[in-house]
Amino acid sequence: MTTYFLRRLLLIIPTFLGITIIVFTITRFVPGGPIERIISQARQMQSATGGGNIRSTANQTQPLSDDQIEELKKYYGFDKPILTSYFLWLGKVLTGDLGTSTRYYDPVWDMIKERIPISLYFGILSLLLIYGVCIPLGIAKAIKHNSSFDNITSVAVFIGYAIPGWVVGVFLLVLLASNMDLFPLGGFVSDEFEDLSIIQKIIDLIQHTTLPLIAYVIGSFTVMTFLMKNTLMDNLASDYVRTAIAKGLSFKKAVFKHALQNSLIPMATGFGNNISIILTGSFLIEKVFNINGMGLLGYESVVERDYPVVLGILVISSLLFMIGNILSDICVALVDPRVKFE
């Protein structure tokens, strides 16, 4: 097993190189980068001041000289071949330097570091709430299959699955925050948070957390709940459970001592993959609730063509995703002792 996981760890290297090379190459060909943005801003300034010395091209006016454009390409590293630029960027990444934002001119790692605690906070709470509710709910639905409880909860979770989380967030904001004034309209904490007492800070944090957390988890209940239910029902219908009950074992013990452990294997398979989701979050929900998390940062960096930030988030999320896959295998091995990795 140790050899297997060592091979998986080593496989991270070529996979990471492949992902980053593809995205790095795309950023070199997608229009609207920092140089195009500067040219557009210069053109607007020239137009606002009455024209100035603008060089004409076949299709448009060019406010910058060729020398100025070459200096900008040199400054942003666009004057070198793609592979050369990539390995220069990769060398900085290996030293912990993710570059500087072309939009805000702040270090990329500092921008990401400010938002990681917020994304981790909501991500971990969401994960705990999803697994903490879905596993018991799936067990109860499997035991009470086709009962009123099963039918009512099925309708409820399917409604939650059908409505996007950000739509639920808008609805909750309008109803509970705007109309009823029970929760704040957005943000992670209040503006006067630092001046509050410890108890008031806890209450303020809970008030700001409740609505976004509901929006985060509402769509995830369906898949996890029915996965737990269907897997448990399959195991309850298997021969080894029927044999155990026929030998005098109670139904409750047959469920929790035999069928449940095997039913947790599919749940464990996807556990590690949720690590990257914990950190990246949902940019739509963060946008609705005005939460400065990783999801919103990634969305804004893509829209604004802030490529160093895009690549910095890619580095972190891709590494977490690959490590999460390995953790999924470990979780499966812990849940099912029959699994042997060779």
N, C-alpha and C positions, 0 to 999 in steps of 0.2 A: 504493500500500500504506500509506503514511503517513496518508493521509486516512481509510482504513478503520479503522486502529487508533485514530486520534483520535476517530472516531465511537464506537467500542467503549468507549473510556475515558469519553466523555461519557455514554454509556448507563448507566454504573455509577450515576450520580446518581439518576435516577428509579427504577431497580431497587432501589437501597438504600433509598430513601424508601418504596417500596411494601412491602418486606419488613419494615422496622422499624415502620411504621404498623400493619400487620396484627398483629404480635406484641405491640406496645405496647397495642393495643386489647384483645387477648385477656387480657393480664395485669390489665386493669381489671375483667373480668367473671368470671374464674376464682375460685371461693371458696377460702378458706384463706390469704388474704394476711396481711401483718404485723398489721393491725388485728384480724382474727379471731383470730390467734395470741395477741395480747396479751389479748384478752377471755377466751379459753380459759384462759390462764395465771392471769389474775385470778380467774376462777371457781373454778379448782382451789385457789388459795390461800384464797379465802373458805370453800370447803368444808372445807379442812384446819383452819381456825381457828374453825370452828363456825358459820359463816354470816355474821355481821356485818350490815351494812346492804346487803342485796341487793334491788334493785328487781325486781319480778315483771312479766313480760310474758305474753302469751297462751300461749306454748309453753315458755318457759324463763326462768331467772333472769338478770338483767343486772347484773353487778357494777360497771359504769362508768356514770356519768351521761352525759346527752346532751352536755353541755359538754365532758366529757373525750373523748368520741368525736369531737366536732368538732375538738378540738385535735389529736388523733391524725391525722385526715384532713388537716388543714392541714400537719402536720409531714411526712407522707409524700407530700403533693402530690395527695391524692385529693379535695380540695375544689374543684378547677377542672375545667372541661370537658376531655374527652379530647384534643381537638386542641390546646387551650392547653397542657395538661400535656406533650403530645408535643413541641411546638416549644420549650418551655422545656428539656426533656430534650435535644433535638437541639442546642440552642444550647450546652449544657454539653459535649456530646460533641465538637462542633467545636472547642472550646477544650482538648480532651484530658481532660475530667473525665467519667468514666463513672459517677459517683455513689458512694453509700456503701451497703454491704451492710445490709439490714434485719435480718439474722440475727446477724452478728458485729460490725457497726458499724465495719468497716474499709473503706478506699477500695477500690473494685472493681478499679481498675487495679493496685493493689499485690497483691491476691489473685491476679489473673491473671498478673502479671509473675513471681511466685514459681514458677508452674507451667509457664510457657512453655518454659524450658530443658529440663525433663524430657520434655515432650511432643515437642519438637523432636528431642531425642536419640533417642528410640525411633522417631519418625516417619521421620527421615532414614535411620537404620539399616535400618528395615523397607523403605523405598523402594529403597535401594541393594541390599539382599539380594533383594528380589522381582525387580527388573529384571536384576540380575546373575546370577540363577539361571534365571529363566523364559525369557529370550531365548536363551541357549545351549541350554537343555533343549528348547525348542520347535524350534530349528534341528535338533538331533540327532534328535528324534522325526520331523520331516518327512523328513529324509534316510533314516532307517531305519524308514519307515512299515511297519506290520504285522510288524515283527520282534519278537523276544522282549523286547528293550530297550524298544521302544515300548509293548508290552502291559503289561509289569511297571510301568513308570513311570506309565502311565495309571491303573492300579489304585491306585497309591500316592497320586497327586494327587487322585483322586476320593474316596478315603477321607478325606484331609485336608480336602476341600471339604465333605464330609457332616457332619463333626464341628465344632461351633462352637469358636471359638478359646478362649473362656473355659472350656469343658469340657475341652479339651486342657490348659489351664493348671491346672485342679483336679487332673487325672490326674497331671501332671508334679510338682505339689507333693506329692501323696500318695506317689507312687512314689520320686521322686529326692530330694526335700527331707525329707519326714517319715520314710519308712521307711529309705532308704539314706543320708540325711544328706550328700548330695553337694553340695547347693545350699542357700542360705538360704531360709527360709519366706516371705519377702516383703520389701518395702521397696526403696528405690532404692540405699541404701548402708547399711553397718553403723552402729551407734550410736557406735562408737569410730573412725569413719572419719578424723576430723581428727588422731588420734594416730598413724596409720599412716605408714609410709614411702611414697615415690612408687611403688615396685614393688608394695607391699602394697595401695596404693589402686587401682592398675590391676587387680590380681587380684580385689580385692573388688568393683570395679565390673563386671568381666566375669562374676563369679559371680552378681551380682544382675541382670544383663542377660540372661543366656542363656535362662532359662525364659520370661520375659515376651516376649522377642523371637520365640521359637518360636511362642508362642500368637498373637502379632500377625500373623505372615506365613503361617501354615500354610493358612489358608483362601483366601489370595489367589493361590496358585500355580496353581490349576486354570484360572481364567479367563485369566490372562496367558499361561500355557504353551500352552493350546490355541488362543488367539487367534494367537500367534506361529506355531504349527505349521500351522494351517489356512490362514492368509494366505500363508505361504511355499509350501505345497503348491499353492495356486491359481496363484501366480506361476510355479512350476516347470512347471505344465501349460499355461502360456500360449504363444502363438505365438512371441513374441520370444525366449524362452529356448530353445525347441526349434530355432529358426532359428540361434541362436548356437552351440548344440551341433552342429548339422548342418554348420556352417562350420568345425568343427574345434576350437572352444573346449572345454576340459575341463569336466567336470561341476562340479568344485570351484570353478572360476572363474565358471562360469555362476551358481552359487548365491551366492557372496560379492560378485561384481562387478555383477550384474544383478538377480537376484530379491530379494536381501536388503534392499536399500535401499527398494524398493517395499513390502516386507513390514513394514518398520518404521513405516509411516505410521499404521496403526491404533494401534500402541503409543504413538506420539507424540501422537495425538489425546487420549488420556486422561492424559498425563503432567501437564499443568498442573492438571487437576482434582484431583489427589492432594495439592495443597498444603494445602487446608483439612483433608483427612483426616490429613495429617502432624501438624497442630497439635491437632485435636480428639481424636484417638486413640479408644480404646474404653473406655468407663466400666466395662464388665463385667470386662475383663481387668485394668484398674487396681484395681478393687474386689477381685478375687481375689488379686492380688499386693501389695495395700496400697501402691499407687503414687499419690502426690498429683499427678496430671497434670490437664490441662485437661478430659479426658473425665469424670473423677470429680468435678471441681468443677462441671461443667455438670449432671451427674446430681443431685448433692446440692442444687444451687440450685433445680432444678425441683421436687424432692420437698419441699423446705422452703419453697417459694414465695418464694425470695429473688429478686425480680424485677429489681432493679438488676444483680445478677450475671448473670442469664439474658440480659438485654438487652446487657450488656457483652460477653459471649461471642458473642452474635449479631452484634454490630457487627464484631468481629474475623473471625469465621468467614465471614460473608457477603461481606465485602470480599475476603478471601483467595480465596473460591470464584469470585467474578467476575473477579478478576485472573488466577486460574488458567485460566479459560476463554480469556482473551486469550493467555496463555502457550502454551496448547495450539495455538492458531492459528499462533503463531510457530514452535513446534516442527514443525508440519506443513509450514510454508513452508521451513524449513531442511532437512527430510528430503526433500521433494519440490519441486524447483525449478520444476516445471510449474505449481504452485499460484500463482495471482495473485489477490490480494484487491483488489477494486474497490469 
